[in-house]
Amino acid sequence: MAAGSNIRQLAWKRRVAAIQSFVGAVVLVVLPFTGNLLLQKLAPIAKITFVVPVWVYPLSFAAAALFVWRGLHLWKRAGHADQGAAGESAVAALLNPLKVSGWTVEYGFRDPRVGDIDVYLIAPSGKAYTLDVKSHGGLVKSAKGKLYRQYGQQAPQPFEKDFLEQAKKQAIVLKDCKKLKRVTPAIVFSKAGVSVANPVSGVYVWTAAKVVAQLQKLELV
């Protein structure tokens, strides 16, 4: 499987869902007006006079606003997924020299317990690694076994998820699925800078530019 394939599919699904929400919003806005016109045309035939109640209009508009909000949210998340896929592809290009050196490199391994494992590698020595690729920006730091992100002079802020625990779970799952003796987890930031003392809580944290050198260094240990 090509790097980033799973997340590109996710981005496509989110965009389709977003478009469906936008279409639904348009239908909800137009429906009361078209319904009123239809009733007016049917009135002479049915010999009754009936109009869409006034309260239907604000209700329909409110529902349309919710559909628009959902569509915008999904579209934004699709953009995040595309960004993540681009990061995975960039890291994959950097890993090509390892393939030439006899490493096995696979992408997009899926398991319901952890979702998508971006990259797993098996070195000629038999050592195995997982790489969880992140496309966040800023500068990544660590404190008390946790990762933080800093922009400029702002105070470091925690990430939205515990990436370290996520990476460790991925390594455990891959070890179980592939019947491996040990799997070393790592997080690779394709855009952010990294300033940490490795490993952090048992997980290596690298920039994309250093991932190959760091993997080769671990092979010498």
Secondary structure, 3 states (H helix, E strand, C coil): CCCCHHHHHHHHHHHHHHHHHHHHHHHHHHHHHHHHHHHHHHHHHHCCCCCCCCCHHHHHHHHHHHHHHHHHHHHHHHHHHHHHHHHHHHHHHHHHHHHHCCCEEEEEEEECCCEEEEEEEECCCCCEEEEEEECCCCEEEEECCEEEEECCCCCCEECCCCHHHHHHHHHHHHHHHHCCCCEEEEEEECCCEEECCCCECCEEEEEHHHHHHHHHHHHCC
